[in-house]
Amino acid sequence: MEVTDQEIKSIPSLFTEVCRERGDRIAMRFKDLGLWQEYSWNDYYAESVKVANSLISLGINAGDFVGIIGENCPEWLFMDMGIQLAGARTVGIYTTNSWQQVQYIINHSECRVLFAENEEQVDKWLAMKAEVPSLEYIVYWDKKGLERMDDPGVMYYPDFLKKGESLSEIQSEEYQERAEKVDPEDISLLVYTSGTTGPPKGVMLSGRNIIWTARTLYEMGLVSEKDQTMSFLPLCHIFERMFSAYFHICAGYTINFAESTETIAKNLTEIRPTIGYAVPRVWEKFQSRILLRIEDAPWLNRWLFRLATRVGMEYANRKLDNRPVGITLRIKRFLAYWGVLYPLKYMMGINRMRYAISGAAPISPKVLRFYHMLELPIIEGYGMTETSALITFSTPTDFKLGTVGRPILENAVKISEEGEILARHPGVTSGYYKDEVSTSNTIMDGWLHTGDIGKFDEEGYLTILDRKKDIIITAGGKNIAPQKIENKLKFSIYINDAIVIGDKRKFISAIIILDEENINKYARDHKISYSSYSELADHPEIRKLIAGEVRQVNKELARVETIRNFTILDKRLYVEDGEVTPTMKVKRKFINEEYQELIEKMYQ
């Protein structure tokens, strides 16, 4: 069924409708005191109504902004939908943001209420409370360390819900009236960009933007109500928000909340989701963990794994490249898969996954081929906050490695004369909140200028080359796309991140960030003694190891792209230090400024 503008409802209207239809079916699961608990769609709606009534009791008006800062959990979604039912607007904030960044977002959006998960997040409010005049109430839902908090503007989540329960029967109907009055064209969310080049911008997304995108995904027929997913990426990021909130409403599958980012591997084996989605760094890390475990296995297991992967990779490559697969290879692959590869998938908790999605950043085709070998097709999509997470998409039966799929709508995407990708569809934002200049510089003649350089192939598949602002022009006038080189470097199990340098330089160099877990194991296995991580990163044996990895990558590059020098950073990159975004994308401008002296040494 085609999704038309007439079918698009507001978020609160659609949410109310589907909750009534699904009733006691399971909407989400979470772990509490070691046991998995469930919320039905009826529970989801009832809890969200409580939040809406409580917000109304605090004097929140339709159109007001309400912030949420916390890790993924059912409460996050109750608050989000409660805000929508009250006719207000949600502002998601990353838990890794500093108090100064939180202060900027609160003041810019003029939030009146902030849902703050725990003591760490409430402490941020304490540091800025005198500088956020619009903020009237703080509501926390993890009371550890806050038992003695005594402030009239700060309340525990259960106490906050009692505010709504105290409404009279007549007043309690106000949320229904507000929900019915919400127009699909009204702003529903402010999603702040990660601010890689300056202060974060608030992307205005309407109910129409969000629901159209969610319905478009649903109409692709990729999921059913029987599917299980695992939620662990930041909920304030549009990628996770779409899957855990709005696509979830349209499709009705069950969300399982990971306990924390540290327990993802463990929770994966408990949940065994049928559909996976994550950013590239997660898929790279899973692959690295598999290879690391095999290295620790007995010699027979290692030999069997290498044999199985050799057969499996040959089979996968032939299938992916549309080459014939002979009967002998099919038999070998059958034995390799059920004898070695499937048990490995079961051990990792990914044996039930029909397919998985990678988004938010480019991923190496080598990583994709590895998962195809395991019979887990990882498909890529392309989108950004400004397009409600969707521009192009692949499906398990319609994809091409190295591309991000085809446009979701005919004529919705085109390439400008400068090579920039332009997008236009009903999910595209109307602009940036309180920022007419950035809006006019980004949306021109109805087309959103993505800032990404790309190209279409003869079959209509889109390839992302790099960010327009990141393209390197060497001293010799050659244009280099750094992401392509960085992805090849990150395929190494010993390299966690790489930043390619070379703008206006005579040659290409790179800053290498080691994979701490794997490099520590290498040091143990090779009896390399060290007293600190920085000492290990500077060890001659480690530099020799990484030099070998760089040489392997250089064999796959054109001469002008080859890495002539590199330096190993003696620390990891951290979101809190402003070096990477919450989705682990490197902030190049910051790196170039922060490590300028280190970079200059590579060119001396």
C-alpha positions in Angstrom: 0.0 0.0 0.0 1.4 3.4 -1.0 1.8 5.9 1.8 0.0 9.1 1.0 0.0 12.4 2.8 -3.7 11.9 3.7 -2.9 8.8 5.7 -0.2 10.5 7.8 -1.5 11.0 11.4 0.0 12.9 14.2 2.3 10.9 16.6 -0.2 10.9 19.5 -3.1 9.9 17.3 -1.3 7.0 15.7 0.2 5.9 19.1 -3.3 5.9 20.7 -4.8 3.9 17.8 -2.1 1.1 17.7 -2.0 0.7 21.4 -5.8 0.0 21.5 -5.5 -2.4 18.6 -2.6 -4.4 20.1 -3.8 -4.4 23.6 -2.0 -7.1 25.7 0.6 -8.0 23.1 4.2 -7.5 24.3 5.6 -4.1 23.3 8.9 -4.1 25.2 11.0 -6.1 27.6 13.6 -5.0 30.1 15.8 -6.7 32.7 15.2 -6.0 36.4 17.1 -7.7 39.2 18.3 -10.4 36.8 14.9 -11.2 35.4 13.3 -10.1 32.1 10.1 -8.1 32.6 7.4 -7.2 30.0 5.3 -4.2 29.1 2.3 -4.7 26.9 0.9 -2.1 24.5 -1.8 -1.4 27.0 0.9 -0.8 29.7 2.9 1.4 27.3 -0.2 3.6 26.7 -1.2 3.8 30.3 2.3 4.8 31.5 2.5 7.4 28.8 -0.9 8.8 29.8 0.4 9.1 33.4 3.4 11.1 32.1 1.1 13.4 30.0 -1.2 14.1 33.0 1.7 14.8 35.3 3.2 17.3 32.8 -0.2 19.0 32.5 -0.4 19.2 36.3 2.9 21.0 36.3 1.6 23.6 34.0 3.2 22.4 30.8 1.4 23.9 27.8 0.9 22.6 24.3 4.0 23.5 22.2 6.4 23.6 25.2 9.7 21.8 25.1 10.6 19.0 27.5 14.1 17.4 27.7 15.1 13.8 28.3 18.7 12.8 29.3 19.2 9.1 30.2 20.2 5.7 28.9 17.8 3.4 27.0 15.0 2.1 29.1 11.1 1.8 29.0 10.8 5.1 31.0 12.5 7.0 28.1 9.8 5.9 25.7 7.0 6.6 28.3 8.3 10.1 28.7 8.7 10.7 25.0 5.1 9.5 24.2 3.8 11.2 27.3 5.3 14.5 26.1 3.6 14.0 22.7 0.2 13.1 24.3 0.4 16.4 26.3 0.9 18.3 23.0 4.4 19.2 24.0 7.7 18.6 22.1 10.6 16.3 23.0 14.2 17.3 23.2 16.6 14.3 23.5 20.0 15.0 25.1 23.1 12.7 25.0 24.1 11.3 28.4 27.7 12.0 27.4 27.2 15.7 26.9 29.0 18.0 29.4 26.9 20.2 31.6 27.9 23.2 29.4 26.5 21.4 26.3 23.3 20.5 28.2 23.0 24.1 29.3 23.2 25.3 25.7 20.5 22.9 24.6 18.2 23.7 27.5 18.5 27.5 26.9 18.3 27.2 23.2 15.1 25.2 23.3 13.8 26.9 26.5 12.9 23.5 28.1 10.7 23.8 31.1 11.1 20.3 32.4 14.1 18.0 32.2 13.8 14.2 32.8 17.3 13.3 34.1 18.0 9.7 34.8 20.4 9.6 37.7 22.8 11.4 40.0 25.3 12.0 37.2 22.7 13.8 35.1 21.2 15.7 38.0 24.7 16.9 38.9 24.9 18.6 35.5 21.8 20.5 36.4 23.3 21.5 39.8 26.3 22.9 37.9 24.2 25.1 35.6 20.9 25.7 37.6 21.6 29.4 37.9 22.0 29.8 34.2 18.9 28.0 32.9 16.0 30.4 33.6 13.4 28.5 31.6 13.9 25.2 33.5 11.4 24.8 36.3 11.5 21.0 37.2 13.9 18.1 37.2 12.5 14.6 37.3 14.9 11.7 38.0 14.1 7.9 37.8 17.2 6.3 39.4 17.3 7.5 43.0 20.7 6.0 43.9 22.7 8.8 45.5 19.7 11.2 45.4 17.9 10.0 48.5 18.7 13.2 50.4 17.9 15.6 47.5 15.8 18.3 48.9 14.7 20.9 46.3 11.1 21.8 45.4 12.0 21.7 41.7 13.4 18.2 41.9 11.2 15.1 42.2 11.5 11.4 41.9 9.7 9.8 38.9 7.1 7.9 41.0 6.3 11.1 42.9 6.0 13.0 39.6 3.5 10.4 38.3 1.4 11.0 41.5 1.0 14.6 40.4 -1.0 13.4 37.4 -3.1 10.9 39.5 -4.3 13.8 41.6 -6.0 15.4 38.6 -9.8 15.4 38.7 -11.6 13.2 36.2 -12.6 16.2 34.1 -9.0 17.6 34.1 -7.6 14.2 33.2 -9.4 14.3 29.9 -7.3 17.3 28.9 -4.5 15.2 27.5 -7.0 13.6 25.0 -8.1 17.0 23.8 -4.5 18.1 23.4 -3.6 14.9 21.6 -6.5 15.3 19.2 -5.5 18.9 18.5 -1.9 18.0 17.5 -1.5 18.6 13.8 0.9 16.4 11.8 2.7 19.5 10.6 3.5 20.6 14.2 7.0 20.3 15.5 7.2 17.1 17.5 10.9 16.7 18.1 14.0 18.8 18.4 17.0 16.6 17.6 20.3 18.3 18.1 23.2 17.6 15.8 26.5 16.5 17.3 28.1 19.8 16.6 31.2 18.7 14.7 31.9 22.2 13.4 30.3 24.4 16.0 27.4 24.6 18.4 24.8 21.9 17.9 21.8 22.8 15.7 18.2 21.9 16.7 16.7 20.0 13.8 12.9 20.5 13.7 11.0 17.3 12.9 7.2 17.3 12.6 4.9 14.4 13.2 4.4 14.2 9.4 8.2 13.9 8.9 8.5 11.1 11.5 5.5 9.1 10.7 5.9 9.3 6.9 9.5 7.9 7.3 8.4 5.2 9.7 5.5 4.2 7.5 7.8 4.1 4.4 10.1 1.7 6.2 7.1 -0.4 7.3 5.7 -0.6 3.7 9.0 -2.3 2.7 7.8 -5.4 4.5 11.1 -5.9 6.3 9.6 -6.7 9.7 6.6 -8.2 11.4 5.0 -8.2 14.9 6.8 -11.4 15.6 10.3 -9.8 15.3 12.6 -9.0 18.2 15.1 -6.2 18.4 17.6 -4.9 20.9 17.8 -1.3 21.9 21.3 0.0 22.9 22.3 3.0 20.7 21.5 6.4 22.2 17.8 7.1 22.0 18.3 10.7 21.3 20.0 9.8 18.0 17.5 9.7 15.1 18.7 6.2 14.1 17.8 4.5 17.4 14.8 6.8 18.0 13.3 5.7 14.7 13.7 2.0 15.4 12.8 2.1 19.1 9.9 4.6 19.0 8.3 5.4 15.7 9.0 2.5 13.4 8.2 0.3 16.4 4.7 2.0 16.6 4.1 1.2 12.9 5.4 -2.3 12.9 4.6 -3.6 16.4 7.7 -5.8 17.0 9.1 -6.3 20.5 11.9 -4.1 21.7 14.4 -5.6 24.3 16.4 -3.0 26.2 20.1 -3.9 26.8 21.0 -3.4 30.4 24.0 -1.2 29.5 26.5 -0.7 26.8 28.9 -3.0 28.8 26.4 -5.9 28.7 25.5 -5.9 25.0 27.3 -9.1 24.2 25.7 -10.9 27.2 22.2 -9.5 26.5 22.5 -10.5 22.9 22.8 -14.2 23.9 19.8 -13.8 26.1 17.5 -12.0 23.7 18.7 -13.5 20.4 17.0 -10.8 18.3 15.6 -11.6 14.8 16.7 -8.2 13.4 19.9 -6.3 14.3 20.9 -2.7 13.7 23.9 -0.8 14.8 26.6 1.7 13.8 29.6 0.3 11.9 31.9 0.4 15.0 29.7 -2.2 16.7 29.8 -4.6 13.8 33.5 -4.1 13.5 33.9 -4.8 17.3 31.8 -8.0 17.1 33.9 -9.3 14.2 37.1 -8.4 16.2 35.7 -10.3 19.2 35.0 -13.4 17.1 38.5 -13.4 15.7 40.0 -12.8 19.1 38.1 -15.7 20.7 39.3 -18.0 17.9 42.9 -17.1 18.6 42.5 -18.3 22.1 40.8 -21.6 21.0 42.6 -25.0 20.9 44.7 -25.6 17.7 42.1 -27.9 16.2 39.3 -25.4 16.6 41.5 -22.7 15.0 42.3 -25.0 12.1 38.6 -25.9 11.6 37.6 -22.2 11.8 40.2 -21.2 9.2 39.1 -24.0 6.9 35.4 -23.1 7.4 35.9 -19.4 6.8 38.0 -20.1 3.6 35.1 -22.2 2.2 32.4 -19.9 3.6 34.1 -16.8 2.1 34.6 -18.4 -1.3 30.9 -19.3 -1.3 29.8 -15.8 -0.1 32.0 -14.0 -2.6 30.6 -16.1 -5.5 27.1 -15.4 -4.4 27.7 -11.7 -3.9 29.5 -11.3 -7.2 26.8 -13.2 -9.1 29.2 -16.0 -10.1 28.2 -19.7 -10.4 28.5 -21.9 -7.3 29.3 -25.5 -8.1 27.9 -28.6 -6.3 31.2 -29.4 -4.7 31.4 -25.9 -3.1 27.8 -26.2 -2.0 28.5 -29.4 -0.1 31.7 -28.0 1.5 29.9 -24.9 2.5 27.0 -26.9 4.0 29.4 -28.8 6.2 31.4 -25.7 7.1 28.3 -23.7 8.0 26.6 -26.3 10.2 29.8 -27.7 11.6 31.6 -24.5 12.5 30.0 -21.2 11.5 26.4 -21.7 12.9 27.7 -22.8 16.3 29.8 -19.6 16.3 26.8 -17.5 15.5 24.9 -19.3 18.3 27.7 -18.5 20.7 27.5 -14.8 19.7 23.7 -14.7 20.0 23.1 -13.7 16.4 21.9 -17.1 15.1 18.2 -16.0 14.8 19.0 -12.7 12.9 17.5 -12.8 9.4 19.4 -9.7 8.5 21.0 -6.6 10.1 21.3 -2.9 9.3 24.3 -0.7 9.5 23.9 3.0 9.4 25.0 6.5 10.7 28.5 6.1 9.1 30.3 4.2 6.3 31.3 0.6 6.9 34.1 -1.4 5.1 32.8 -3.9 2.4 35.3 -6.4 3.9 33.3 -6.3 7.2 30.1 -6.9 5.2 31.6 -9.8 3.4 32.6 -11.4 6.7 29.0 -11.3 8.0 27.6 -12.6 4.7 30.0 -15.5 5.1 28.2 -16.2 8.4 24.9 -16.1 6.6 24.0 -12.8 8.3 23.4 -10.2 5.5 24.2 -6.7 6.8 22.6 -4.1 4.6 23.2 -0.4 4.5 21.0 2.6 4.5 21.7 6.3 4.3 20.1 9.2 6.0 20.6 12.0 8.5 18.8 13.7 11.2 17.5 16.3 8.7 15.8 13.6 6.7 14.3 11.7 9.6 17.0 9.1 9.2 16.1 8.0 5.6 17.3 8.9 2.1 18.3 5.6 0.5 17.8 2.0 1.7 18.8 -1.6 0.9 16.8 -4.7 1.5 18.1 -8.3 2.0 17.1 -9.1 -1.6 18.1 -5.7 -3.2 21.5 -4.5 -2.2 25.0 -4.0 -3.5 28.1 -4.0 -1.3 29.9 -0.7 -1.2 26.6 1.2 -1.8 23.9 2.5 0.5 21.0 1.3 -1.6 18.6 3.0 -3.9 16.5 6.2 -3.2 13.4 5.5 -1.2 11.2 7.5 -3.6 11.6 8.1 -7.3 13.4 11.4 -8.0 13.9 12.0 -4.3 17.7 12.1 -4.6 20.0 13.7 -7.1 23.7 14.7 -7.4 24.6 18.4 -7.8 27.2 19.6 -10.3 29.7 19.7 -7.4 28.9 16.1 -6.6 26.9 16.8 -3.5 23.9 14.6 -2.6 20.6 16.5 -2.5 17.4 15.0 -1.1 13.7 15.9 -1.2 10.9 13.9 0.4 8.2 14.3 3.1 10.6 13.3 5.8 12.9 16.3 5.3 13.0 18.8 8.1 11.6 22.3 7.7 14.8 23.7 9.1 16.8 24.5 12.2 15.2 25.9 15.3 16.0 29.7 15.7 18.6 29.5 12.9 17.4 30.9 9.6 20.9 31.3 8.2 21.8 27.6 8.6 18.3 26.7 7.3 18.7 28.8 4.1 22.2 27.4 3.6 21.0 23.8 3.8 17.6 23.8 2.2 17.5 25.5 -1.2 14.7 25.4 -3.8 13.1 22.5 -1.8 16.2 20.4 -1.8 18.2 19.5 1.3 21.9 19.8 0.7 23.4 16.9 2.7 27.0 17.9 2.7 28.0 14.5 1.4 29.7 13.7 -1.9 28.3 10.7 -3.7 27.6 9.1 -7.0 25.0 6.8 -8.6 26.0 3.7 -10.5 24.3 2.4 -13.7 21.8 0.4 -11.6 20.8 3.4 -9.4 22.7 2.4 -6.3 24.2 5.3 -4.4 27.8 5.3 -3.1 28.9 7.8 -0.5 32.4 9.1 -1.2 32.9 11.4 1.8 31.8 14.5 3.6 32.2 17.5 1.3 34.1 19.4 3.9 36.4 16.4 4.6 37.7 15.9 1.0 41.5 16.2 1.1 43.2 18.2 -1.7 46.9 17.4 -1.7 49.7 19.9 -2.5 49.7 18.2 -5.9 46.1 19.0 -6.5 44.8 15.4 -6.1 41.4 14.9 -4.4 41.4 12.2 -1.8 38.4 10.7 0.1 39.8 10.0 3.6 36.8 7.8 4.8 37.7 5.1 2.2 41.3 4.8 3.5 40.2 4.9 7.1 37.7 2.1 6.6 40.4 -0.1 5.2 42.6 0.7 8.2 39.9 -0.1 10.7 39.4 -3.5 9.2 42.5 -4.5 11.1 41.7 -6.0 14.4 44.5 -4.0 16.0 43.1 -0.6 14.8 40.1 1.0 16.5 40.2 4.3 14.7 42.1 6.1 12.0 42.2 9.7 10.9 43.8 10.4 7.5 45.7 13.7 7.1 46.9 15.3 3.9 45.1 18.5 3.0 47.5 20.8 1.2 50.3 18.4 2.1 52.8 16.6 -0.1 51.7 13.1 1.0 49.1 11.2 3.0 49.6 10.4 6.7 47.4 8.9 9.4 46.8 9.1 13.1 46.2 5.6 14.4 44.2 4.7 17.5 44.8 1.1 18.7 42.1 -1.4 19.6 43.0 -1.6 23.3 41.6 -5.1 24.0 43.3 -6.7 21.0 46.6 -4.9 21.3 46.9 -5.9 25.0 46.3 -9.5 24.0 49.0 -9.2 21.3 51.4 -7.9 23.9 50.6 -10.7 26.3 51.0 -13.4 23.5 54.3 -11.9 22.4 55.6 -11.3 25.9 55.9 -7.5 25.5 56.4 -5.9 28.8 54.9 -2.4 29.5 53.7 -0.5 32.5 51.1 1.8 30.9 49.0 1.9 27.7 51.0 4.9 26.4 54.2 3.0 26.9 52.7 0.1 24.9 51.5 2.4 22.1 55.1 3.7 21.8 56.8 0.3 21.8 58.9 -0.6 18.7 57.2 -4.0 18.4 53.7 -2.4 18.3 54.8 0.2 15.7 56.2 -2.7 13.6 52.9 -4.5 13.9 50.9 -1.4 12.8 53.4 -0.7 10.0 52.6 -4.1 8.6 48.9 -3.4 8.8 49.4 -0.1 7.0 51.5 -1.8 4.3 48.6 -4.2 3.6 46.2 -1.3 3.2 48.6 0.5 0.9 48.5 -2.4 -1.5 44.8 -1.7 -2.1 45.2 2.0 -2.7 46.2 4.2 -5.6 49.7 5.7 -5.4 48.5 9.1 -4.4 46.3 7.6 -1.6 49.1 5.6 0.0 50.0 6.3 3.6 53.6 7.5 3.8 53.8 8.1 7.5 51.7 7.4 10.6 51.7 8.1 14.3 50.0 6.0 17.0 48.0 8.0 19.5 48.7 6.9 23.1 45.0 7.2 24.1 41.6 6.3 22.9 39.2 9.0 21.5 36.4 9.9 23.9 33.0 11.5 23.4 33.5 13.4 26.7 36.7 15.0 25.3 34.9 16.2 22.2 37.0 14.0 19.9 34.2 11.8 18.6 30.4 12.1 18.3 28.1 9.7 20.3 27.9 7.5 17.2 31.7 7.3 17.2 32.3 9.6 14.2 35.6 11.5 14.5 35.4 15.3 14.8 38.2 16.0 12.3 38.4 19.7 12.9 38.9 19.1 16.6 41.6 16.4 16.0 43.5 18.6 13.5 43.6 21.4 16.1 44.2 19.4 19.2 47.0 17.3 17.7 48.5 19.8 15.4 52.0 19.4 16.9 51.8 15.6 16.4 50.7 16.1 12.8 53.5 18.5 12.0 56.1 16.0 13.3 54.9 13.5 10.6 55.8 16.0 7.9 59.1 17.2 9.2 
